Amino acid sequence: MKVETRVESGDMVVGANCRMVNNHINASFKSGTTVQVRRSSEDLEIHCAHPDNPDASARAISRVNGGMLGNIIIGGGIGAIIDHNRGTAYTYPSWVQLVFGKSLVFDRNNETEGHPVVGSSPRLESERTAGAGGSTPAMPAPVSASKPVTATAAASGAGASRPVSLDDLNGLMPPKR
């Protein structure tokens, strides 16, 4: 994943101290670089700090990739379960630009080849459910709401897994143009 930082006016800031975390990775790096990410069913949290700017934070949405559908069709679900547990069934955006002083959400469904994913502001749960008259929300619910953890996994704290939801399967659909 290419992670860049910029100020609100659009100027790039290279070399900010950044950290990304999911249940498989906790890595530190400098902005302006490409970072190898261990995929997971969990969203990826990114935080960047720079002495001249307020902090920047982001959530990269974990989406089911096309290999999961093949596993379900060909493997009868066994391959899908294995890939889910390993995280290989999921993908994050490949290029994000955090903005200092903002918290943004990046969704691979909004990715365009050769361009950074445009980040959006997180929406409150009440905004998301207000227009729920049968339409799919543009952005999934926060991790705690859309990605429930089983009681056993929550108690163990490690290797947490969750059931596959319709939001996961939404990642199989091509992006809306």
C-alpha positions, 0 to 999 in steps of 0.5 A: 500500500502506498501511503502519502500525507498532505496538508489540507491545501494539497501540498505533500508532506514526506517523512511523517511518522506513521503506523498501521494496525490490524489483527495481523500487522502493527508496523511503523513507517514513513509517509511517502513510501510503499508498505507491505500490508498483511491482509485481514478481514479487519479494517486497517487503521493508519495514523500519521504524525508530523511536528508541524501539523496536526495528526492524520488518521484513516481507516482502510476498509477491508473488502472481499477480493475476487478469489473468495467467490472462486473458493466458494464456487469451486472449493465448496466453502473450505477454501473460503474459510481457510482464506478468510482465517488467513486474511488472503480473501481480503484486499485494501486500497493500494494507494491512500493520501491522509490529510493532516488534521482529518480522519478519513475512510478509504474504500477499495471500491472507490479505487481507480487505476493509477490514482489514490483512493479519495478519502471520505469523512466517517459518517455517524451510524444514525446518518447511515441508517436514516436512509436505509429504505432498501438501498445499500449505504455508500460506506459500511458501518464502523468495525464494531458494528459491521464486523462482529467478533464472536464471544469466544474470539473476543475473550481470547483476544487473538485470532479473532474471526467473524462471520462473513456479512453482506458488506463483505460480499459487496466487495465482489461487485465492480465499483459503480462508475 
